[in-house]
Amino acid sequence: MRLWSLHPQYLDLKGLLAVWREGLLAKHVLAGKTVGYRNHPQLRRFRESASPLDAIDCYLAEVFFEAARRNYSFNREKIDWGFTPVALSVSAGQLDYERNHLLDKLNRRDPAAAERLAGETRPLVHPMFQVREGDVEPWEIRKN
């Protein structure tokens, strides 16, 4: 499961579809509707928010908007649009890690998208995240 802190505009189609599916899975986990993935580290920051379901709906809304900008038809009924907007923090080190991780994926799948992201010295973040100083988040599972 990967719930990117980067803005979904950087994801290729495969990545956008994956983050949508994984966000919906995260929503089911946070709502207690599935037993799998309950302890997945990517869910920690959502679970620790004041309102985890509002947080994941806020996250999914931006993924939905990005899909709509690209003329993809994601099911808007999967989001409770009455959510209260949530702001979460993310470290600058986490963003650097995610940028490099996504660049690795895009270099294999979509070199043009990789080139666009590589040209961004300060990529946009998902609007619900506020950037703070710090290293990679402790919940991140790093590739060796």
C-alpha positions as a printed Julia matrix, in Angstrom:
144×3 Matrix{Float64}:
   0.0    0.0     0.0
   1.34   3.42   -0.96
  -0.58   6.58   -0.08
   1.61   9.24   -1.65
   2.25  12.56    0.05
   3.18  13.98   -3.34
   0.42  15.56   -5.39
  -1.36  12.92   -7.51
  -0.64  14.96  -10.66
   2.79  13.29  -10.77
   1.39   9.77  -10.95
   1.08   7.95  -14.24
  -2.17   6.15  -15.01
  -1.02   2.95  -13.3
  -0.02   4.9   -10.2
  -3.24   6.91  -10.13
  -5.36   3.75  -10.37
  -3.26   2.1    -7.67
  -3.51   5.0    -5.22
  -7.28   5.12   -5.75
  -7.66   1.4    -5.02
  -5.27   1.55   -2.09
  -6.99   4.63   -0.69
 -10.33   2.82   -0.85
  -8.77  -0.17    0.9
  -7.38   2.19    3.54
 -10.86   3.64    4.02
 -12.27   0.14    4.62
  -9.51  -0.6     7.11
 -10.04   2.67    8.98
 -13.81   2.01    9.07
 -13.21  -1.46   10.53
 -14.7   -3.19    7.48
 -11.75  -5.49    6.84
  -9.22  -7.31    8.96
  -6.36  -7.17    6.48
  -3.84  -4.32    6.46
  -4.95  -3.08    9.9
  -1.36  -2.52   10.99
   0.0   -1.21    7.72
   2.43   1.65    8.45
   1.0    3.88    5.69
  -2.23   4.12    7.71
  -0.55   5.44   10.84
  -0.76   9.13    9.99
  -4.45   8.82    9.03
  -5.3    6.75   12.09
  -3.55   9.26   14.37
  -5.57  12.19   13.0
  -8.54  13.53   14.95
 -10.92  12.02   12.38
  -9.39   9.15   10.36
 -12.37   8.74    8.03
 -12.49  12.45    7.26
  -8.74  12.32    6.63
  -8.96   9.46    4.14
 -11.97  11.0     2.38
 -10.03  14.27    2.12
  -7.12  12.31    0.64
  -9.32  10.43   -1.82
 -11.08  13.62   -2.93
  -7.87  15.02   -4.4
  -7.17  11.71   -6.15
 -10.71  11.86   -7.54
 -10.18  15.47   -8.75
  -6.92  14.51  -10.46
  -8.64  11.62  -12.2
 -11.43  13.96  -13.34
  -8.85  16.45  -14.7
  -7.59  13.58  -16.87
 -11.12  12.6   -17.92
 -11.11   9.33  -15.98
 -14.34   8.18  -14.35
 -13.69   7.24  -10.74
 -16.76   6.47   -8.66
 -17.48   9.62   -6.65
 -19.89   7.67   -4.43
 -16.91   5.98   -2.78
 -16.21   9.25   -0.95
 -18.34  10.71    1.84
 -18.38  14.28    0.49
 -19.58  15.62    3.83
 -16.08  15.17    5.24
 -14.43  17.88    7.28
 -11.14  18.87    5.61
  -8.12  17.54    7.48
  -4.56  18.84    7.48
  -1.73  16.45    8.2
   1.99  17.11    8.3
   4.7   15.43    6.29
   8.45  15.82    6.6
  10.63  17.22    3.86
  12.71  14.05    4.09
   9.63  11.93    3.44
   8.83  13.97    0.35
  12.38  13.52   -0.95
  12.12   9.78   -0.35
   8.76   9.56   -2.13
  10.0   11.67   -5.04
  12.95   9.35   -5.57
  10.77   6.25   -5.14
   8.25   7.54   -7.68
  11.05   8.53  -10.09
  12.3    4.92  -10.0
   8.83   3.66  -10.9
   8.22   6.27  -13.6
  11.6    5.69  -15.22
  10.45   2.13  -15.91
   6.8    2.81  -16.78
   6.55   6.34  -18.16
   9.84   8.1   -18.95
   8.07  11.34  -19.99
   6.35  11.56  -16.6
   9.69  10.8   -14.92
  11.31  13.64  -16.83
   8.59  16.07  -15.73
   8.97  15.07  -12.08
  12.76  15.15  -12.27
  12.51  18.75  -13.44
  10.63  19.73  -10.28
  13.05  20.76   -7.55
  10.18  21.25   -5.09
   7.3   19.05   -6.22
   3.8   19.88   -5.07
   2.37  17.91   -2.19
  -1.13  16.55   -1.81
  -3.09  19.61   -0.59
  -3.96  18.02    2.76
  -0.29  17.85    3.77
   1.75  20.64    5.3
   5.5   20.26    4.91
   7.73  20.45    7.97
  11.43  19.87    8.43
  12.55  16.36    9.2
  13.9   13.09    7.91
  11.99  10.21    6.37
   8.94   9.41    8.5
   9.45   6.59   11.02
   6.53   4.63    9.54
   8.11   4.46    6.07
   9.31   1.06    4.93
  12.51   1.84    3.02
  13.78  -0.11    0.07
  17.4   -1.17    0.46
